């Protein structure tokens, strides 16, 4: 594996590359970084040149601004396009989970020529749902609790509201050094995510006309264990509106960390289909 840094407007992006073959860009969810994909990346690297980056303002990707700023879907998708260009992909396979899935939807809608095939796993763009107002109010309440009571209380309310589809974060002291570093960074990112990304990304409305035009390159996915719960529903609704089948992956909302080997094997098949 090699590391690199890419200057983009307003930031410097940290990224990791491993493997050989066509380029596969992995986009992490809110508060996550390149290390989120350690479990799946080695399996995928047997078939692809796997690229994963820390989103701007998180972990090892630094902002030029003196303090945190609100995250924007369009800015992160432009960063993804620049990474593809920088690493010579021309067009790349792309996978995004959770908020990363929203970024990939925007990338496909606005830069379809850079996307060879996209797999979007449980994007929480609840604005597409029939009960959008109720779900947006839920995320607004998470933010209010965060501001009033802190990360722990907001996290507990958030986890209950999405059906407890994510496991607890392990204690870094019990982990090998690389995994401990990833967990430590993620814990540090959570307040930034709560303040600057949660409400902004969940309110995102995909460009359905642009996605319909590129639907032959889009796979919408959800976890077997989240069926019927909030994380599953936006992917299912988007699949319905675009006339696509929904592909179920092993595990829940974070299946790529919960059951990485099975997840990576299915992702490889779906991308190469």
Secondary structure, DSSP 8 states (H G I E B T S, - for coil): -EEEEEEETTEEEEEEEEE-SEEEEEE--TT--GGGGHHHHHHHTTTEEEEEE--TTSTT-EESSSS-----HHHHHHHHHHHHHHTT-SSEEEEEETHHHHHHHHHHHH-GGGEEEEEEE----GGGSTTHHHHHHHHHHHHHHHHHH-HHHHHHHHHHHTTS-S-----GGGS-HHHHHHHHHHHHHHHHHHHHTHHHHHT----HHHHHHTGGGEEEEEEGGGTTSHHHHHHHHHHHHHT--EEEESSSTTHHHHSHHHHHHHHHHHHH-
